[in-house]
Amino acid sequence: MPSHMSVRSTALEPPEGVAASRKLLTVYGMVLVTAALFLLFALLSPETFATGLNFRLLAAGNAVPLVLAVAVTVPMIAGKIDLSVGYALGLWQVLALSLQLAGIDYRLVIALVLLGGSLVGLLNALLVELAQVDAFVATLATGQVIFAITYWYTEGKQVVDADGARAAYFDAIATWSFGPVPGPFVVALVLVAALWFVLEYLPVGRCLYAVGANPRAAELTGIARRRYVVGSMVTSGVLSAIAGIMLSARQGGVAQANIGPEFLLPALAAAFLGSTTIRPGRVNAWGTLLGVLITAIGISGLQHLLPGRFYLEPLFNGLTLVAAITIASLASRKRLARAEKHRPSAGEES
């Protein structure tokens, strides 16, 4: 499979003349599912699930997954997929703490981690664009190398700030709030809104969608396809670094070498699930946010109903990813069938 065919991001807009109710279900079906899940668990567990404390915990705990889901979403828009973000997240949260323990100012540490994220994104882009390696394979290989570097750097052990050497301002990244809403979740929402604005109102967003839909056609219209692919991969790398910094601050002086990959599957599930709603058939910012919310509500609700079942989270994430990919695949086949139906026959063309 050519590298530019890793992920499709063509739009699947409801055809003109479709019934309003069907259009509503197609575009906002996942929104209704999210609301239904929320109401179900609120009724079944009103004293534990439907509380302000639980909502704050959910927001704080899903800030990092949301940022990482946005990191996955950006290259998907350009028709690529980045599987290295989860592994990179693990490395950045280790470095964000360990470099401070080495005596480096936390502001410089943040700058170095962001620079590292951009370099990893650039490396992925070079493999995909110059070496013409499939994005799925290239980023998976990069992720494994990053995972190995993380284990080598930590010797497989936890990095612990036993003496409180890290900066108090660094911890504040995870502890501030905007009214009742945890600050990290506010940052994640700002990133979602920024991506939505870029995609909907700036030329770069339209170009990214064009590159993802049909790279060859985009080049023929004068779009610098390679530039947008590289930019999307670098952006993904920087976002994974931001997620790593937020995770390191949230963990309060402890960093683990093996923590990154467990964030990858939920991020992928959210991005794929998001492509089936709001703008069906097209990867979009609000859809990704909705994908994270569905996962957060579903897992939290099940854990309140069935406490102590540690298998619920990976099970729900896996089923969600399968459902998302299945829905996206069926929608894509319907779009292709509709396009084939309206294509003029050889006799009509003559």
NORCOR-V281291 format. One record per residue. RES is the residue in one small letter. D_LAST is the distance of its C-alpha to the last C-alpha in Angstrom with 1 decimal. Layout:
((RES;D_LAST) (RES;D_LAST))
//
This chain:
((m;33.9) (p;33.3) (s;35.8) (h;33.2) (m;32.0) (s;35.5) (v;34.9) (r;31.9) (s;32.5) (t;29.2) (a;29.8) (l;29.4) (e;29.9) (p;30.1) (p;27.0) (e;27.6) (g;29.2) (v;31.0) (a;34.6) (a;37.2) (s;39.3) (r;36.6) (k;35.7) (l;39.4) (l;39.8) (t;36.8) (v;38.1) (y;41.8) (g;42.3) (m;44.2) (v;46.3) (l;47.4) (v;48.1) (t;50.2) (a;52.1) (a;52.6) (l;54.0) (f;56.3) (l;57.7) (l;58.1) (f;60.2) (a;62.1) (l;63.2) (l;64.1) (s;65.9) (p;67.0) (e;70.0) (t;68.3) (f;64.6) (a;64.5) (t;67.0) (g;66.8) (l;68.2) (n;65.5) (f;62.8) (r;64.4) (l;64.6) (l;60.9) (a;59.9) (a;62.2) (g;61.1) (n;57.3) (a;57.3) (v;56.8) (p;54.1) (l;52.2) (v;52.4) (l;51.3) (a;48.4) (v;47.3) (a;47.7) (v;45.3) (t;42.8) (v;42.4) (p;40.9) (m;38.8) (i;37.0) (a;36.1) (g;34.8) (k;38.1) (i;41.0) (d;44.7) (l;47.1) (s;49.9) (v;50.9) (g;53.1) (y;55.1) (a;55.3) (l;56.7) (g;59.6) (l;60.4) (w;60.4) (q;62.7) (v;65.1) (l;65.1) (a;65.5) (l;68.8) (s;70.1) (l;69.7) (q;71.8) (l;74.4) (a;74.5) (g;75.7) (i;72.5) (d;72.1) (y;69.6) (r;67.6) (l;67.1) (v;66.3) (i;63.5) (a;62.2) (l;62.3) (v;60.5) (l;57.7) (l;57.5) (g;57.3) (g;54.5) (s;52.4) (l;53.2) (v;52.1) (g;48.8) (l;48.4) (l;49.2) (n;46.5) (a;44.0) (l;45.0) (l;44.6) (v;41.1) (e;39.8) (l;41.8) (a;42.5) (q;39.2) (v;41.0) (d;39.3) (a;40.8) (f;42.0) (v;43.9) (a;45.1) (t;46.6) (l;48.1) (a;49.8) (t;51.0) (g;52.3) (q;54.3) (v;55.9) (i;56.8) (f;58.3) (a;60.4) (i;61.5) (t;62.6) (y;64.7) (w;66.1) (y;67.1) (t;68.8) (e;70.0) (g;68.5) (k;71.0) (q;70.9) (v;71.5) (v;74.2) (d;75.7) (a;79.2) (d;81.0) (g;78.7) (a;77.7) (r;74.3) (a;74.0) (a;74.5) (y;71.8) (f;69.4) (d;70.2) (a;69.6) (i;65.9) (a;65.9) (t;68.7) (w;67.9) (s;66.4) (f;64.9) (g;66.9) (p;66.4) (v;63.2) (p;63.8) (g;62.9) (p;60.7) (f;58.4) (v;58.3) (v;57.2) (a;54.5) (l;53.3) (v;53.3) (l;51.1) (v;48.6) (a;48.6) (a;48.2) (l;45.2) (w;43.7) (f;44.3) (v;42.7) (l;39.6) (e;39.1) (y;40.5) (l;40.4) (p;37.6) (v;38.8) (g;37.9) (r;34.3) (c;34.0) (l;35.5) (y;33.1) (a;30.1) (v;31.6) (g;32.1) (a;28.7) (n;26.7) (p;29.0) (r;26.5) (a;24.6) (a;28.1) (e;29.1) (l;26.0) (t;27.1) (g;30.6) (i;32.4) (a;35.2) (r;34.3) (r;37.4) (r;39.7) (y;38.7) (v;38.9) (v;42.4) (g;43.5) (s;42.5) (m;44.5) (v;47.5) (t;47.5) (s;47.5) (g;50.5) (v;52.4) (l;51.8) (s;53.1) (a;56.2) (i;56.8) (a;56.6) (g;59.1) (i;61.5) (m;61.4) (l;62.0) (s;64.9) (a;66.5) (r;66.1) (q;67.8) (g;71.0) (g;72.3) (v;70.7) (a;67.6) (q;66.3) (a;64.3) (n;62.3) (i;61.3) (g;57.9) (p;55.6) (e;56.4) (f;54.7) (l;51.3) (l;50.1) (p;50.8) (a;48.9) (l;45.9) (a;46.0) (a;46.3) (a;43.3) (f;41.0) (l;42.4) (g;41.9) (s;38.1) (t;37.9) (t;39.5) (i;39.6) (r;36.2) (p;34.8) (g;32.9) (r;34.2) (v;37.5) (n;39.8) (a;43.5) (w;44.6) (g;42.9) (t;45.0) (l;48.1) (l;47.4) (g;47.0) (v;50.4) (l;52.0) (i;50.8) (t;52.2) (a;55.5) (i;56.0) (g;55.2) (i;57.5) (s;60.3) (g;60.2) (l;60.3) (q;63.1) (h;65.1) (l;64.7) (l;65.3) (p;67.5) (g;68.1) (r;64.9) (f;63.8) (y;60.8) (l;59.1) (e;57.6) (p;55.8) (l;54.8) (f;53.3) (n;51.6) (g;50.0) (l;48.9) (t;47.5) (l;45.4) (v;44.1) (a;43.2) (a;41.5) (i;39.4) (t;38.4) (i;37.5) (a;35.5) (s;33.7) (l;32.9) (a;31.7) (s;29.4) (r;27.9) (k;27.3) (r;25.6) (l;23.2) (a;22.6) (r;21.9) (a;19.5) (e;17.7) (k;17.7) (h;16.1) (r;13.3) (p;9.8) (s;8.8) (a;6.4) (g;5.3) (e;5.4) (e;3.8) (s;0.0))
//
